[in-house]
Amino acid sequence: MSTTQAAAAEGFRAVYGAAPEGLWAAPGRVNLIGEHTDYNDGFVLPLALPHTTVAAASARPDGVLRLHSGGADGGIVELRTDDLRPAPGSGWAAYPAGIVWALREAGLPVGGADVHYESTVPTGAGLSSSAALEVVTALALNDLYGLGLDRPRLARLAQRAENAFVGVPCGIMDQTAAACCTEGHALFLNTRDLTRRQVPFDLAAEGLQLLVVDTCVQHELGDGAYAQRRAGCEGGARALGVRALRDVPYAHLSEALARLDGEPGAEPASGTGPAVRDLVRHIVTENHRVEEVIARLDAGEIRAIGPLLTAGHASLRDDFAISCAELDLAVDSALAAGALGARMTGGGFGGSALVLAERSAAEHIGTAVTKAFAAAGHIAPRIFPAVPSAGARRLA
């Protein structure tokens, strides 16, 4: 039993006075390529991290939901399942409470539960700690109440909880990655029809390493920027007469951008942020980069994906305008130290960057990034390898 599993079981016993009925885990994720494409019906390529959120849980017959986290301040959050209503901005407990609400809204026979959580997924790092919390709760309740739901359905219900209950307009990628990834693979997900393919991604066999550089910062500018960019993408799709930006062919991008020039709404209504045409350019080129990365992985050319990762960062920085000084420094200093490719990952304005490196050079690159942060007066980054790991599972 891992340290986190043991802490979850012991924490449950300390809080609730009995042993849990079971233990479940769901991982954080990094997205190798395909950023902000998921809510545009596009392509994404995430992989699960070895970092997990573990839930120790037991069912309750009285409709009471009790939630406790070893990593959060405060005591037990106690709610009644019959009283659950969407509650944007109401803290960490809204995520698991939203799962109960979404399951019940779907007509599933879910009652109360006692749950204690322990997690090694960094929060605020763009590694989907919220999706891990949602999916592990959904999986635990699925087993405790014998719901018989498959992993894709659990992911969709978790997205529903985050969208409608918590009030975050996220796409489906994070929850699907947490629920469906497999060890040693990246997950190619078509977010329109939710078809999936496990793409082999054996870095160790090729003498490579993928590093996560957690900048340990999250800028406030990101609070409303996600929704603004999503609205801009939807406006671009309407202006181009397509269902979603996924439907704009890469080969016809120039014509699409020319059509947007001078269109009403081609600039953001707020007067801030990128123009719609820039948002469109990022989404269309990013979908193309996902396809190019998969083609190289299928051909066994892992090193060749490096320049595509770097191009993705430039697009996120210049067209989508969601990078920041710390992310740019992480990418630039890693490349200067010999990385094969690097880019920011996640929603932006902080969080983490990914660095593809020769395993023999990984330590040197990490040191170079850390020194660059110190020279710039930034908080020291947290750097660790991203090992493609298993998705959500029952542990005991």
C-alpha positions, -999 to +999 in steps of 0.1 A: +000+000+000+014+034-010+019+062+015-011+081+000-033+050+003-023+044+038-029+081+047-064+080+031-074+048+050-060+061+083-075+096+078-109+081+072-107+061+104-095+091+124-123+113+110-152+089+109-143+063+135-144+033+113-127+016+084-138+027+048-156+003+025-130+010-001-102+031-016-101+046-050-076+067-070-077+091-099-046+108-114-037+143-124-028+148-160-006+168-184-016+175-219+011+167-243-005+188-271-039+201-280-046+231-257-080+248-256-091+226-285-114+204-264-143+229-261-139+235-299-148+198-307-111+193-315-083+169-307-062+165-275-034+142-264-032+140-226-014+115-204-020+106-168+005+114-141+016+091-112+003+118-089-032+109-076-061+119-055-071+090-033-106+087-018-115+065+012-153+062+012-183+044+026-220+047+017-245+062+041-282+053+041-295+086+055-288+110+025-260+128+044-228+136+025-197+142+046-165+153+030-131+157+045-097+165+029-063+159+045-050+188+024-077+215+031-082+237+061-113+232+081-132+202+093-159+180+078-181+195+052-216+181+058-244+184+032-277+167+025-280+151-009-316+164-013-305+200-007-276+201-033-279+230-057-254+245-081-230+266-061-203+284-081-173+296-061-181+276-030-147+260-024-131+226-029-161+206-016-183+218-045-164+195-068-173+162-051-208+176-041-213+184-077-207+148-086-234+136-063-257+162-078-249+152-114-254+115-107-288+122-090-298+146-117-291+118-142-316+097-123-291+074-107-298+060-072-270+077-052-275+083-015-251+097+011-215+089+018-186+096+041-154+104+021-119+114+031-094+125+005-056+126+003-038+139-028-004+142-043-017+162-074-003+197-072-031+223-070-030+254-092-004+239-114-026+232-145-024+195-138-062+190-133-064+184-096-101+193-098-108+166-124-089+140-103-111+150-073-143+147-094-134+114-111-123+096-080-155+106-063-176+094-093-158+061-094-162+055-056-199+063-058-203+041-089-189+012-070-205+019-036-240+021-052-235-004-080-243+020-108-225+001-135-213+032-153-183+029-177-154+053-175-164+076-204-199+080-188-183+089-155-161+114-173-191+131-189-209+133-156-178+148-140-177+174-167-214+181-161-207+186-124-179+211-131-198+230-158-232+232-141-226+228-104-192+245-099-196+269-127-164+263-147-170+260-185-143+233-190-142+209-219-142+171-215-105+164-218-094+166-181-121+142-168-116+118-197-079+117-191-083+110-154-109+083-161-095+066-192-057+069-196-036+038-195+000+033-183+027+039-209+004+057-233-009+091-243-047+093-249-058+106-283-093+119-278-116+133-304-137+156-282-166+157-307-176+121-307-154+110-277-137+083-296-104+074-280-071+057-289-043+048-266-010+059-283+022+042-271+045+067-255+074+048-240+099+076-233+123+055-212+128+030-240+140+059-262+163+074-236+140+104-232+122+121-203+093+145-202+096+170-174+069+191-158+080+225-147+055+238-121+060+275-120+042+277-087+023+308-098-012+315-110-020+350-121-054+365-114-058+375-151-067+339-157-099+340-137-122+353-165-099+348-195-109+312-200-145+320-205-136+350-226-115+329-250-142+302-252-168+328-261-144+342-287-139+308-303-177+302-304-181+337-320-155+328-346-173+296-354-206+315-359-189+340-381-174+313-403-207+294-405-193+262-389-205+241-359-171+245-342-136+256-351-127+219-355-146+222-388-122+248-403-097+228-424-060+236-418-055+238-456-081+266-457-070+286-427-058+316-447-092+320-464-110+316-430-088+344-415-094+366-444-132+362-440-129+372-404-111+405-411-136+433-408-164+410-395-185+424-367-172+409-335-138+401-350-123+420-320-132+411-284-163+429-272-144+439-240-116+455-260-091+433-243-075+400-251-067+386-285-088+392-317-111+364-327-090+357-358-060+350-336-081+326-314-092+308-346-057+306-359-045+289-327-073+264-326-069+253-362-031+251-361-032+233-327-056+206-340-031+202-369-002+199-344-020+171-325-024+152-358+012+157-366+024+146-332+004+114-334+018+107-369+053+110-355+045+088-325+029+062-347+061+062-368+083+058-337+098+092-341+093+105-306+122+131-308+106+146-338+076+159-318+099+184-300+096+213-325+058+208-326+056+212-288+076+244-291+054+257-319+024+250-298+038+273-270+044+301-295+008+299-306-005+299-270+018+328-262+012+349-293-023+340-307-042+328-276-023+352-253-024+330-222+012+325-214+031+346-188+067+356-179+073+325-158+060+301-184+079+318-212+111+317-191+106+280-184+103+273-221+131+296-233+156+285-206+149+248-212+154+252-250+186+271-245+199+243-222+193+217-250+157+206-246+141+189-277+109+209-273+089+227-246+056+244-241+031+256-215+004+232-206-031+238-191-053+268-190-026+294-189-015+325-169+007+303-147+007+266-139+031+243-157+053+238-187+064+206-204+099+199-215+109+170-237+146+161-231+172+134-236+173+116-203+210+122-200+204+160-203+173+162-181+191+171-148+212+198-166+181+213-181+162+213-148+191+231-132+193+256-160+156+264-156+159+267-118+189+291-122+170+312-147+141+316-123+164+326-095+181+352-117+147+367-127+136+368-090+108+343-095+097+316-070+118+284-075+099+261-098+090+225-089+104+201-115+095+164-118+092+138-145+059+131-162+056+093-164+026+081-185+005+064-158-028+046-152-062+063-150-088+060-123-090+027-105-101+009-073-073+002-049-089-018-022 
